[in-house]
Amino acid sequence: MSIWSRIIEAISALTSGDSLTAVFDKLRTPPERSVAFTIAVIALGAKMAKADGHVTRDEVTAFREVFHISAHEEAGAARVFNLARQDVAGFEEYANRIRGMFDGHPRTLTDLVEGLFHIALADGVYHPNEDAFLDRVAEIFDLPDREYRSLRARFVPGSEPDPYEVLGIDSSMSQAEIRRAWRKLVQDNHPDALMARGVPDEARLMAEKRMVDINRAWEVLSGKKT
């Protein structure tokens, strides 16, 4: 059964009057965590897409890019998106439920915020309301400040990403320490590690882009340090 079939199954189990948050309370263990991750990104993404006042075609397309949604599976993603957009529950309630859903898996929450950054920048504009939205979600998720700064450095336009920020390290570190940090990030973003955290294979584009940014930062710093 594909992840989208499992998502439709989870959504279909909702009874009349149920909020999408009811799904978040039920999907805590593998393999349901990959379903939970996908629903969480789409649901929060739908809330964020309204943060700048409207939903653009680029933002909707970003869901397809993050999750490699095929044409015959678009209806499932659209159903989750529309449920979240129409739900009276606010994004903070969603974020709190999602944090509980991934309790004990902080790296998955970082992965999730990365997906939201990808969606926020899909239209080429980073709106102040989107920035405030992501700041608040990161706060609710209790993301370490360094990890959040690393994400912003990679995505927010206007300046060349600081390689130290991308790798989440201090500029005072030695070459050996930088190498260890880089290798740790490479290990943490191996497909097996991502799968263990609940990141579905359908989100591989997000992981591929992350590895490009990590390796580019290492290339810059390995040339600077001696």
N, C-alpha and C positions, 0 to 999 in steps of 0.2 A: 504494500500500500504506500503510495507516494505521500510526502509530507503534506501536500495540499489536500489530499483525501482525508488525512488524519485531522487537518485543521477544520475542514467542513464538518467532519464527524463531531469534533469538540464544540463547534459553534451550534450545530443542530441540536445538541443536547440541552441548550439553553431553553428554559421555559418562558412563556410570555411574561414580560415585565422584568426579566433578568437583565442585569447589566453585564457588559463584557467582563467586568471585574470578577464575576462568578467563575469564569474560566481560569483566571489567574490563580485561584485558590486550589485548583485540582491538578495542575500540571507541574509537579515538583521533581519527578524522578525520571531517569532515562527509560525508554527513549522519548518520553513525553517532553523532556526539557527542550529538545530541538523544536518541537511544535510550539512550546511556550515562548521560546526565543523569537521565533518568526512572528507569532501573534503580537508579542510585546513591541517589537520594532514597528510593525505596521500600525498598531493601535496608538502608540505614542507619536509616531510619525504623522498620523492623521490629525492628532491634536496640535502638533507643532506646525503643520501645514497651514493651519488657520491663524497662527500667531502673527503672521505679517498681513493678515486681513483677507487673504484669498488663497485658493489652492490652484497652483499652476499645472499645466500639462507636464512641465519638466519635473515637478515634485512627484507627480503620480508615476511618471516614467522611471524615476529613481528607484521606486520599489521593484520594478522589473529588473533593473540593473543589479541591485544588491542581491536579489534572490533568484535571478535567472528564471523568471516566470515565463513559461511557454504560453502560447495563445490559448490553448484549451484549459489552462489553469488560472487565467486572469480573473474569472468570475469568483473564485475562492478568495483571492487577495482583495478584490473589490468589495466583497461582502464584509470582510473584517474591517477594511478601511471605512466603509459607510456606517457600520455599527458603531465604531469608535467616534466618528465625526458627529453622529446624531445622539450619542449617549449623553445624558445629562451629567454624568459623573465627570468631574474635572480631571485635568491631567495630573494633578498632585495626588489624587486618590489612586489613579492608575499607577503612578510611579511608586507609591508606598506599597501597593499590592504586589507589584512586580519585584520590588526589593525583597519582600517576604517570600515570593516564589523562588528566588535564587539565593535564599539565605545560605550562607556558607560557601557561596561561589562568587566572590567579588570580581574575579577576572571576567566572568560572563557579563556582569553589569558594565564593565569597561567596554567589552565587545559591543554591547547593545548601544551605548552612547556613541560609539564610533559609527554605527549604522545610521544613527540620527544625524550626525554631522554630514555624512554622505548625502542624505536626503535634503538637509538644510541648504547645502551648497549646489544642489542640482540645477537650480535656475541661474547660477552664476552670481547671485546676490546674497549676502549674509545680513539679514535684517536685524536691527537691534532687538526686536521682540523675540526673534529666534535665539539670539545670544542669551537673553534673559531666561528664556525657556530652558535652554540647555544648562545654564548655570544652576537653575533651580533643580532640575532633574539630577544633575551630578551631586548636588548637596543632599538631596533625599537618598540617593544611592550611597552616600558617604564615600564617594570616590576620592582616593588620595589626591591631594592638590597637584603633585608632580605628574601623575598619570593624566589628569585632566588638562594640565598645561601642555603635555606632550600631544594630546589629541588636537587641541586648538592650534598648536604650532604647525601641524600637518595640514589642517583644513582651512583655517581662516585666511582670507586673501589680504593682500596689502604689503606683505613682506616675505622675504625668503625664509623658509622654516629654519629655525636654529637647530643644528644637528644635535647639540647637547640636549635641547628640550625634547627632540624627537626620540632620543634614546633614553630620556629620563635620568640624565646623569649630571654631575657637576663638572665645570670646566677645569677644576683643579685635579681631576683624576689622572692617573698615569695611563700610558698606552696599554699596559697589561690589564688595568682595571676597566678601561673602555672596551677592550676586546672581550673580557668576561661578560660585561653588561650586554654587548651586542650578541654574543653567543647565547646568552640566556633568553633574549628576546626571540632569537631565531628558534630556539627550542620551544618556547611558549607558544609560538605561532605555527608550529608544525601541524599539518592536518589532523593527526591523531590527538594532539593536545586540544585543538579547537573542538573536535567532536566530543571529547570527554567533558568539555565545558558546556556542551549543549548547542554550540554553533552549528547549524545545519550545513550540509555540503552545498546546498543551494546558495549559501552566502559566500561562496569561494571567491567571488570578485573582490569583495571587501578585504578578505585575507590576502589576496594577491597584491592589492594596492598597498596594504600595510607593509608587506615584505619589501616592496620596491622602496618605500620611504625609509625603512629601517636600514636597508643595505646602502642606500644613497648616503644617509647620514654617516654610516661607518666608513664609507669610501672617503668622504670629506675629512673626517677626523683622523683616519689612519694616515692620511697624507700630511696632516698638520703636526701630529705628535711624533716625536722621535724617542 
